[in-house]
Amino acid sequence: MITIVYSYESPCYCVTQKDMNIVMITILLIAGSASTSGAILDNSGQLGNSPVKLADESIVLRVGIISDIHYAAKPNLNDRYYCHSLDKAKQAVETFNNNGTDFLVLLGDNIDETDKETDIENLQRLDDLLEHFKGERHYVLGNHDLGELNKEEFIAQTGGEGNSSYYSFTRGEYFFIILDGNFKNDGAEYSRGNFHWTDSFIPSDQQKWLVNELKRSVSHEKKVIIFIHQILCDEDDSHGVKNADQIRRILEQQGNVLAVFQGHNHKGSYKIINGIHYIGIHPMVVGESNAYAELIICREGSLTLRGFGRQPGMDLIP
């Protein structure tokens, strides 16, 4: 069981006192019956009524996760506070540095497109800030990153690890895979706005690469965690990779994929499909409050997502 507690700071919620009483009673009842397969975390990122003990000596890896920063020096639009994103990213970096987070993954839509020259400047400004993070950083490409740029230009500006839009890396007993869903149905890459954001696919060459990488992870007895911008848990959702069902079958073949972290859908999401957790991280750009997360991997194999701001926290027990 996984229990998720959402923040009521979000402007999407309108909660009466009666509703809050019901929520609080429900939380207390769940907390009283919680097992090691699920735990309640509060939105400060601290463990609440959780039976899981995160002693420092049990933690083997800490992974910072930020999604949908959408940084741009332009006026707010609806619930997107573009100019606030740098300050929010700075706060996240300070948290991760204080926690000793090992590496940082950015789940795409790092900037919001304006024009090519400005996008390069905004991306450089964001990357300069993120250089203050003491660990390595990994950029996932999102559709807004490619509104005015091509993939090569984005990769050249970020200076993060990996010289491809999809790649893998190993840390201890874990194998991490960055995927790229920024391809059209005809196999063409997203480039300088030549796409519609709902036309998202993972083409056959990337699928073959993924199959080989997963086989390689099994041969080295590694557990796998996936990062992607578009969502892989629902191909019928407008935010979904349209051949996500094919990708899920690939992920399920070897039996060692634990979780997929994804962005794009600003509502956030969670599903478990055939033993794999699919977690949609809330966007940093929305509203005045922040949203980011830290994935904590423990020696016994448990995964805990610590949520900050609007991001819910949860325990993921493989």
N, C-alpha and C positions, 0 to 999 in steps of 0.2 A: 504493500500500500504506500502511496505517496500522498502526502498532505501538503497543499499549497495555500499559503495565507497571503492574500492580496492587500496592498496598501490602499487605504481610502483617501489618500492625498490626491489621487487621480481625479481630474475634472470629469471623467466619464461616470463617476459614481455619485449618486445622491442617496444618502443613507439616513433614515429616521432613527430616533432613539430606540423605538421598538425593534427595528431591524438590527441595531447594534447590540441590543440585549440578546437577541436570538443568536447573533454571530458569536458573542462572548460565551454564551452557554454551550454552543456547538463546539467552540475551541476547547473549552474546559473538558467536555465529554470526550473529545478526540484525544486530548492530552492524557487523560486518565487511562485510555486504552491503547496508547501508542505502543507499537512494537518496534523491533529493530529494522523492520522493512519500511518504516515511514516516520518522519519526525517533523515537528512544527518549528519553523524558524521565524523570528520576527524580522521586520523590514529594515532594521538597523544593521542587519548582517550578522547579528549575534544569535547563537543557538538559544532557542526558547525552551519549551518543554520537550526536550529531546533526550532519548536514552543513549544517543551516540556521544561518546566522549572523545573530543578532538585534542587529546594530549599531543604536545609538540613532537614527542618522540615517535608517535604513530604516523605522522604525516611524512609522506615521501615526495609529494609534489604539490605546488600551489600554482594555479593557472589563472591569470587575470583575463576577464572576458568583457569586452565593450562592443555594443552593436549600434549601428545607425547613428553616428555622430552628426552627420549632415552639416558639417561646419561650412559656413559661408558668411561673409560680411554683408548681409542683406537683411531687410526688415523681416520681422516675424510674420508667418503666414499660418493662420488658423492656430493649431496647437504646436507648431514647430518654431522653436526659439533658436534660430540658427546661430545668432551671435553669442548665445550663452554657452555654446558647446565647448569652446576652448577652456573656460573656467571649470566646466564640469569634468572635462578630460584631465585637467590639472588636479582636481580633487581626487579622481580615481587613481592617478599616478602616485599621489602622496599616500593614499591608502595602501596600494600595492607595495610601495617601497617600505612602508612601516611594517607590513606583514611579512616581508621577505619573499614576495611572490617570485616564482622562478622565471616565468615568461608570460607575455601578454599576447592575446589574440584579438584582433579587431575584425568583427564579422561583416564588414562591408558597408557601403554607403557612408564612407568616411567623410566625404565632402558632398555639397549640393551644387550641382552644375550652374555656372554662370556663363563664362566664355573661357576659351582655352588658356589665355594668359593668366586670367584671374584664378582659374582652377589650379594651375601649377603653383601660383603664389599661395593659395589657401592650403593646398596639400603640403607645401614646404613648411608653412607656418605650423600646421598641425604636427608634422613629423618632428620639427624642431622642439616642440613641447614634449612630445613623447620620448625624445632622446633622454629626457631626465629620468625616465624609468630605468632602474638599475639592471634589469634583465634584458633578454632579447625580445623582439616583437615580431609578430607575424600578421601580415595584412591579408585579409580575404577580400576579393573584389566584389563590389556591389554594382547594381545597374546605374546608380547616380554617379559613381566614380568614373563612368565611361560615357557620360553625356556629352562631353567636349574633348575627352582624351581617348587614346587607344591604350591597350593593355601595356605595351612596352613603355609608353610615357609614364604611366602610373607607377610601374615597377621601378623605373629609373629614379623617380622622385622620392619614393618612400624610403629606400635604403634598408628595408627590412630583409630578413633572411629569405633565401629562395629566389631564383632568377626565372621562375615560371609562375603562371597563374594558378597552377595546382602542383603540389609536391608533398612529400612526407618527411618526417624526422622522428628520431627515437630519443626518449629520455627514460633511462632505467628500464623497467619492465613494460613500458608503455610506448605505443606506436601512434603517432598523431598524423592525421591526413587532412590537408587543405584541399577542398574541391572548388571547382569553378563552374557555376551554373549559368554563366553569361554567354550562352550560345543560342542562336536561333534554331528553329525547327529544321532549316536546310543545312545546318552545321556551321554557318558563318558566325564568326566572333562578333560580340558587341564591340562597336568602335565608333566614337564620336556621334552617338545618338542615332545610329542606323538601325534601331530596334524599337519594339514596344515591350515594356517591362513585363508583360504577362507571357511573352513568348520566350520561355526559358527551358533549355534542354542541356543535358550532358551527353555529348556526342560519343560515337563508338570508339574513337581512339582513346578518349579519357576513360571510358568504361573498361577497355582492355588493360590500360595502365592500372586502374583501380583493382581489377582482378589479380594482376601480378603482385601488386603491393600487399594485398591481403594475404596472398599465398606466402609471400616473403615474411610477413609478420607472424604467421603460424609456424614457419620453419624456425624462427628465432624465439618462439614461445612468448610472444608479446600480446598484450591486450590493446585494443584499438579504440581511439576516440576521433570522431570526425568533426570538421568545422566547414560550414558553407553559409553563403548569404541567403539564398532562396530556400524554401522549406522542402524537406524530403518526405514529410509524413502525410501529405495530402496533395495529390496531383490535380485534384479538381478545384482546389483553392486558387484564386487568381495569383497568389504569392508563391505558388508551388512550382517546382520543376515538373514539366509536363510528362516526362518519362520517369518520374520518381518511383513508380512501381518496379521498373526494371532495375533501378539503382538499389532499392531496398532488397530485392532478391539477391543481388551481388553481395550486399552487406551481410546478409543472413547465411551465406554459403559456408563460411569458415567457422562460425559460431563464437568468434572472439571480439566482435564489435560491441562495445558497451553502450555508447551514447553518441548522439549527433546533436551538435549545438548549431543553431541557425538564427538568423535575424529576419529582416525584410518586413514581416507582418508586425506592425506596430502595436498590435494588441497582445503580443506574446502568445505562447501556446505550450501545451505539453501533451504528448501521447506516448504510449508504450506499445510497440508493434513487434510481435514475435520476439520478445525479450530485449529489444533495443529501445532505449529511452531517446525521445526526440524532444528537445527543449528549445523553445523559441525565446530568445533573450529580448527583454524590453528595450526600446530605443532610448538613447541618451538625449536626443534632440527634443523630445516631447515635453512641453511644460517647463515650469521654472525649477522643479525638483529634479534630482539626478536619478540615474538608473545604470547600474553596472553590477558585475558579479565576480566572485572568485570561486573557482572549482578547486576543492581540496581532495586530494587523492591519498588515502591512507594505506598503510602497509597491509592490512587484512583484506584489501580490495574494495572497500567501500568508497563511494563518491558522495561528497556533500557540496551542494551549491549554496554558497553564502550570498544572499542578495543584499544590495545596498540601495537605499532610496525606494523607488517604485518597483524594483526588481524583487520578485518573491524568492525566498530561499526554499530548498528542499533537500531531502536525503534521497540518493539514488543507490539502491542496493542491488548489485548485479545478481 
